[in-house]
Amino acid sequence: MPAVINFYHRVIAHSQQLSGLAPLLLRLYLAPVLLQAGWNKYQHFDNTVAWFGNTDWGLGLPAPAVLAALAIAAETLGALLLLAGLLTRLVSIPLMITMLVAIFAVHWPNGWLAIADSSSWLANERVVNSAEQLSAAKSLLQQHGNYDWLTGNGNIVILNNGIEFAATYFVMLLSLFFSGGGRYTSIDHYLSRRSRAGAS
């Protein structure tokens, strides 16, 4: 038994040479998602500002133009910094705040699921009711549309717009906040190593 435990500890010790792989993959996953989100807001800036500020059908936030600009800057600049692994921990903070705003101000009333799945144990009343709506939509399309063509690239679904994606991105960013950009795989690693060498 001691031999097995010693072997396990040796494997774990050697695996630390690859510890930067997980943060790298998280950064590579998040960067295009955030860049696309920021770019979409920038491309439709007036609509974004209106949505941020409107109290009837939007978020009803104060200073919507300023907040929209900050969201665009956080997502676009943050995506580029994450991609490079530069200031990873620092840039994770405004991005986590952005995700928390998205979770509680936008997606929270819709529950967890991003795509409505009435068979899921996470389905709320809204999602359960969507099964009938989806069935009716499919029936109409089968009767009055080219259903094979419409579903050629995937099934027709109902977007529930729950917190699933925003919460997942928040957890990924939180992990990066604690781990940093990653050993050997980020600019942060080499800047930190140079700083330690200079200090000694």
C-alpha positions in Angstrom: 0.0 0.0 0.0 2.8 2.5 0.8 4.2 1.9 -2.7 0.9 2.7 -4.3 0.6 5.9 -2.2 4.2 6.9 -3.1 3.6 6.3 -6.8 0.4 8.4 -6.6 2.3 11.3 -5.0 5.1 11.1 -7.7 2.5 11.2 -10.5 0.8 14.2 -8.9 4.2 16.0 -8.5 5.1 15.4 -12.1 1.7 16.4 -13.3 2.3 19.9 -11.9 4.4 20.6 -14.9 1.2 20.5 -16.9 -0.9 22.5 -14.4 -1.1 25.4 -16.8 -3.0 23.3 -19.3 -6.4 23.7 -17.5 -6.2 27.5 -17.2 -5.1 27.7 -20.8 -8.1 25.7 -22.0 -10.5 27.9 -19.9 -9.0 31.0 -21.4 -9.2 29.7 -24.9 -12.9 28.7 -24.3 -13.9 32.0 -22.7 -12.1 34.5 -25.0 -14.1 34.0 -28.2 -17.4 33.9 -26.2 -16.6 37.2 -24.5 -15.2 38.8 -27.6 -18.4 38.0 -29.5 -20.6 39.3 -26.7 -18.7 42.6 -26.6 -18.6 42.9 -30.4 -22.4 42.4 -30.6 -23.0 45.1 -28.0 -20.6 47.5 -29.9 -22.2 46.8 -33.3 -25.7 47.6 -31.9 -24.6 50.2 -29.3 -27.8 52.3 -29.5 -30.0 49.2 -29.0 -27.7 48.0 -26.1 -28.1 51.4 -24.4 -31.8 51.4 -24.8 -32.1 47.8 -23.4 -29.8 48.7 -20.4 -31.9 51.8 -19.6 -35.5 51.0 -20.4 -37.6 50.2 -17.4 -40.5 48.7 -19.3 -38.8 46.0 -21.5 -35.1 46.4 -20.5 -33.0 46.3 -17.4 -33.8 49.7 -16.1 -30.2 50.5 -15.1 -28.9 54.0 -14.4 -26.5 55.7 -16.7 -27.1 53.1 -19.4 -24.6 54.5 -22.0 -21.8 54.4 -19.4 -22.7 50.9 -18.3 -23.0 49.7 -21.9 -19.5 51.1 -22.7 -18.1 49.5 -19.6 -19.6 46.1 -20.5 -18.2 46.4 -24.0 -14.7 47.3 -22.7 -14.8 44.5 -20.1 -15.8 41.9 -22.6 -13.6 42.9 -25.5 -10.5 43.9 -23.7 -11.0 41.2 -21.2 -11.2 38.6 -23.9 -7.9 39.7 -25.5 -6.2 39.8 -22.1 -7.5 36.3 -21.2 -6.3 35.0 -24.6 -2.8 36.3 -23.9 -2.9 35.2 -20.2 -2.0 38.8 -19.2 -3.4 40.2 -15.9 -5.6 37.2 -15.7 -6.7 37.5 -12.1 -7.3 41.2 -12.4 -9.4 41.0 -15.6 -11.4 38.2 -14.1 -13.0 40.5 -11.6 -14.9 42.8 -13.9 -15.9 39.9 -16.0 -17.3 38.0 -13.0 -19.2 41.2 -12.1 -20.6 41.2 -15.7 -21.7 37.6 -15.3 -23.4 38.3 -12.0 -25.3 41.2 -13.5 -26.4 38.9 -16.3 -27.4 36.2 -13.9 -29.5 38.3 -11.6 -30.7 41.1 -13.8 -31.4 39.2 -17.0 -31.6 35.4 -16.7 -32.7 34.7 -13.1 -36.5 34.7 -13.6 -36.1 32.0 -16.3 -34.5 29.4 -14.1 -31.4 27.4 -14.9 -31.9 26.0 -18.4 -30.6 27.9 -21.4 -32.6 25.7 -23.8 -36.1 24.6 -22.7 -36.1 20.8 -21.9 -39.3 19.8 -20.2 -37.9 16.4 -19.4 -35.1 17.9 -17.3 -35.2 17.7 -13.5 -34.2 21.4 -13.6 -37.2 22.4 -15.6 -39.4 25.0 -14.0 -43.1 25.8 -14.8 -42.1 28.0 -17.7 -40.0 25.2 -19.2 -42.7 22.5 -18.6 -45.3 24.7 -20.4 -42.9 25.2 -23.3 -43.3 21.6 -24.3 -46.8 22.3 -25.6 -45.6 25.4 -27.4 -42.8 23.5 -29.1 -45.1 20.7 -30.2 -47.5 23.3 -31.7 -44.7 25.1 -33.5 -43.4 21.8 -35.0 -46.9 20.8 -36.1 -47.4 24.2 -37.9 -44.0 23.9 -39.6 -44.6 20.3 -40.7 -48.0 21.3 -42.2 -47.0 24.6 -43.8 -43.3 24.6 -44.2 -40.4 22.6 -45.6 -39.7 20.9 -42.3 -36.8 18.7 -43.5 -35.0 21.8 -44.8 -35.8 23.8 -41.6 -34.4 21.1 -39.4 -31.5 20.1 -41.7 -28.9 21.7 -39.4 -30.5 20.8 -36.1 -33.8 20.4 -34.1 -36.1 23.3 -33.5 -35.9 24.3 -29.8 -37.3 27.0 -27.5 -34.8 29.3 -26.0 -35.4 29.5 -22.3 -32.6 32.0 -21.6 -31.9 30.7 -18.1 -28.7 31.3 -16.0 -26.9 28.2 -17.3 -24.3 29.8 -19.5 -23.7 32.9 -17.4 -23.3 30.8 -14.3 -20.9 28.5 -16.1 -18.8 31.4 -17.3 -18.8 32.8 -13.8 -17.4 29.6 -12.3 -14.8 29.4 -15.1 -13.7 33.0 -14.4 -13.6 32.3 -10.6 -11.3 29.4 -11.2 -9.0 31.6 -13.3 -9.1 34.2 -10.5 -7.6 31.7 -8.1 -5.3 29.8 -10.5 -4.1 32.7 -12.6 -3.3 32.4 -16.3 -1.4 29.1 -16.0 2.1 27.8 -15.6 4.1 28.1 -18.8 1.0 28.9 -20.8 0.5 32.6 -19.9 2.4 35.9 -20.0 1.6 36.3 -16.4 3.7 33.2 -15.5 6.8 34.7 -17.2 6.3 38.1 -15.8 5.9 36.6 -12.3 9.1 34.5 -12.8 11.0 37.6 -14.0 9.7 39.6 -11.0 10.9 36.9 -8.5 14.3 36.6 -10.2 14.7 40.4 -10.0 13.7 40.4 -6.3 16.3 37.8 -5.5 
